[in-house]
Amino acid sequence: MRRNHVILICLGVLGGCATLTASGGDRVTVITVPPGATCTIQRDGLVLAQGISPATLDVGRSSKYISATCVKPGFKKETRVLDARSHSRTQGNAVAGGLIGFALDAATAADYYYPDAMSMLLSAEPGTPEPVPPVGACPAAGTKVMRDGAPNAEYRGLNPLNWDTCVRHEAGRSGFMIFDLVDGFDEGAYAAYEAFRTVLGAPQGVTKIASILLRGATDADSIPAREVFTSLGTEAIEVDGIQRPAFKVSQNRTVYGNNGGEGTQLFWRDRATGMLLKKEYQHVRGNPVFPTGWKVVHIEAPPG
């Protein structure tokens, strides 16, 4: 968050002092899944700001907590509390500048600030279907991600020849990802995609099975495999200091043949954009059947 600062030079019987204090108001971004909720921020019962999520709102500075309440037709009202945080420099001002510097910070509340963002998952009212991104859901073209444990990647939008696939460029090549999950070149990949879509957002424990053919260098090298997808509910993943609600799904794969094996891949898929945020691999037996895991640590939105 960008903050303006002012340096005050204090002269008096306590000697010279310099206190660095923040001035101006703070802004907080409120994110909801799904978006489009009306969010109201209050402090001490007074309305500070209101907007449609995602919204960046001016809340000012104070040592007191603020609360955000978001409402959307078809979903339950949600309220979150955001505590004010104190800059460590207050103590420094008290030591280096005496009571004058400390009193200035306390009086103006400049020593306090709020985190940049807060997020909340809206629960559907009974009878309202869970919001699931549409077929071909894909982050905006030009979105770049930094990943820990895997090459950085860039999303390049939907495949114009097949809107069921999303183009993701990494390690010098572009792959056509089905729902940002599986590469669309293996035979039976769409069956796996349909199985995945069935459990995505479903109640915890719902399972779907698919059969695929992992392509080799030639058709004779192709290997049959069985995949079991299971919904593990919803779990938030922190990226850029923001808790992003994500669908959690397990994908157990059994590869047959002499070089077969079994393993389970856990992944977390952002509910708002369809972006894959995190992968973990748990080996069961035989040869590894999935690459090792990775996690998105930074998201860079496209220009404009």
N, C-alpha and C positions, 0 to 999 in steps of 0.2 A: 504494500500500500504506500503510495506517495504521501509524505507528510511535509508541511512547511515548518520551519523552525526559526526561532528568534533567539539571539544571544543577548542577555541582559548583564551589564556590568554593574555591580553593587559597590558603593563606596560608603563608608561609615565607620562607626566605632568598632565594628566587628572585623574591619579590614576588608580588602578587596575580595570579591567573589565572582564567579562566572557560573550561571545556571542555564543549562540548555533545556528549554521546554518546548513542547509541541503546541502549535496554535492551529485554529481552524477546526472544522468538524470532521467526524469520522463517517465513513460510508460502509455499509454492510450489504453484501449480495445474498439474497434469499433464493435458494434453489429448491424446487419441489419436483417430485416424480409422482404422477405426470405433471408437466408444466401447465400454466394457464390458471393457477389458483390466485385468488385475491388475498394478499398478505398484508397484515397491519402490524406495525411495530409500536409498542407502548413502553413507557417508563413511568413508574409511579401512577399508573392509571391514566396518563395523558397520551394521546395519539401523537407519535412523532412523524410517521410517514406511512404511506400506503401505495401499493403497486401490484402489477400482475407478474407472477413469477415466470421466468427468472427476472428479478428486479434488483437493481442496486440503489439503495435508499440512504439518504442522509439522516444520521441519528444523533450527531453531536457527541460531545464528550461528557462523561460523568463517571463517578466511582460506583454507581448503582447498576444493577443488571437491567437488561431490556428483555422483552418477550415478543416473539413473533407468532401470530395466529393466522393460519391460512385456511381458506375455505374454497371448495370447488363442488359444483353440483355432482351428485353421485358418489361423493367421497366423504369420509368422516373428517370433522374439523380437527386440525392438529395444532398444538402449541409447543414451541421450544423456547427455552431460556438461554440467554447468552450473557455470561458474566463479564464484567469489566476486568481488564488486566492492568497491572501496574508496571510501568517502566522501572527498571532497576536503578535508574539514575536518581530517583528521589532520595534514596539513601546516600548516594554520592553527593547530592546537593547539600544535604544536611551536614555532611562531614566537611566538604570543601568550602561551602559558602555559609555555613552557620544556619541559624533559624530563619533568616530572611529568605534564602533560596527555598527552603523547605516549605515555609508558609505560602510563598508565591505559587508553588506547584499545587499544594493542597487546595488553595483558595480558588484556583482557576480550573481544577480537575484536569490540567494538562498532562498530569502524570499517568492518566488512565486512557485506555483505548479498548476497542472491541476487535475480535478476530475479523478477518476480511470477509468471511462467508459462513453461512449456516445452511444446512440442507435437511429436508425431511421427506419421508416417504408417506404418501397419502394412502390410507387404507380404504378400499372400496366398500360402499354400503352393501348390505346383503342384496343379491340379485344383480349387482353391477359387475360385468366381466372385468378381469384383471387387464390393465393396459399392456398390450404386447406390441412391440414395434412391428410394422408391416413387413411382408416379404421383401427381401432385398434391402432391409434397413441398413444404412451405411452412414458413418460419420461424413460431415461435409467435405467435399473435395478440397484438398490442400491442407487438411488437418494432419499435423505431424505429432508423433509420440516418441518419447525417449523411454527405453525399456531396460530394466536391470535383468541381465541374464539372456538377452536376445538382441539382435541388431535393431537399431531404431527403424521406424517405419513411417510411411506416408500414405494416407488414404487418398485415392484419386477418383472417388465417386463410383456410381453404378456402372457395370459393364453395359455399354450401349447395345450390345448384341444379345444380352441376356440379363434382364433386370432382376433375376433371382441371385445374381452374384455381385459382389463388391470387390473393387480392384484395390489391392493393398500391395504397395511396393516396398521391398526390403531386400537387403543384401544383393543389390544389383539386378533383381528380377521382380516382375509383377506377377502376383498370383490372383486367381479369381476365387475369392473366398465365399462360401455359402454361409450367409448369416454371420460372417466373420468367425467361422468355426472350422470348416474343413475345406481343403483345396478341392475345387470342383472337377478335377481331372480323373479321379478314381471312379471306376464303374460302381454304381450303387451309392455314390456320394449323396445323391438326392434322396435316397431312401434313409440315409443317416440323417440328412437335414430334416426330413419330415418327422423322424423319431425325436430329434432334438426339439423341434418346434412343438411337438405334442407335450413334452414335459416342461418346456419353458414357461415359468409362471404358474405351473400347476401346483396343487397341494404337495407338500413334502412327502416323498416316498413313491410318487407316481413313476412308473417305469415303462420304457418302450424299447423293443429290440429291433435291430436292423442287420442285414447281411450286406457286406461290401466285398469288392475285389480290388486288392491293392496292386496297382500296376507295377510291373517290372520293366526291364529293358525291352522285352518281347512279350507277346501274349503268353508264351509258355512259362515265362517267369512270374506271371501274376499269381498272387497268393490270396486265397479266400480268408475272410475274417468275420467275426461276429462282434457286434457292438451293442452294449446295453446302456441306455441313457436313463438317469434317475434324477428327479428334481430334489434338490436339497434346500429349497426355500430361498429366502432373500438375505443377503448379508452386505454390509457396506464395506467398500474398499477406499482407503484414503489416497488421493492423488492431489498433489499441489496444495496440501493442507485442507482439502475439502473431502468430506465423507460422501462418496457417490454410491447410492443404493444400486445393488447388482443382483441379478439372478445367479444363483449358484447351482451348478449341474455337474454330476459325475458322468464320465464316459469310460466304461470298462470295455477294453478291446482284447479279444482272444484271437491270435493269429495261428492258423493251422499249418501243418507241414513240418518237415525236419528241422527247420530253423524258426519254428514258432515260439510264441511266448504269450504272456498275459500281463496287462498293467492297467492301471486306472488313472485317468486324467481328470483333475478337478479344475474347473474354470469358472470365472466370475465375469458376467457380461453386463455392461452398463445398461440399466433399464431405459435411460433417456436417449442414448444414441445408438445402441447396438454394438458399441465398441467392446472388444475383449480387453479386460483390465488386468487379469491375472490368470496364470496357469500353474498348476502343480502336478508333478508326476509321482505316482506311488507304484513301485514295481512289485509284481506278484510272483512271477516265475518265468523261467526260460529267458529268451532274448528280450531286451527292451523293445517296447512296441510304440512308444511315443518319445519325442524329444524331451529334454529336461525342461523345468518350469522357468517362468519369467514373470515380471510385473511391470506395469506402466508406472513410471515415476514422474512424468511430466507430459502435459498435453499442450500443444501450441495450436491455437485456432488459426484458420486461414486468414490472410489479410482482408480487411474490410468487413 
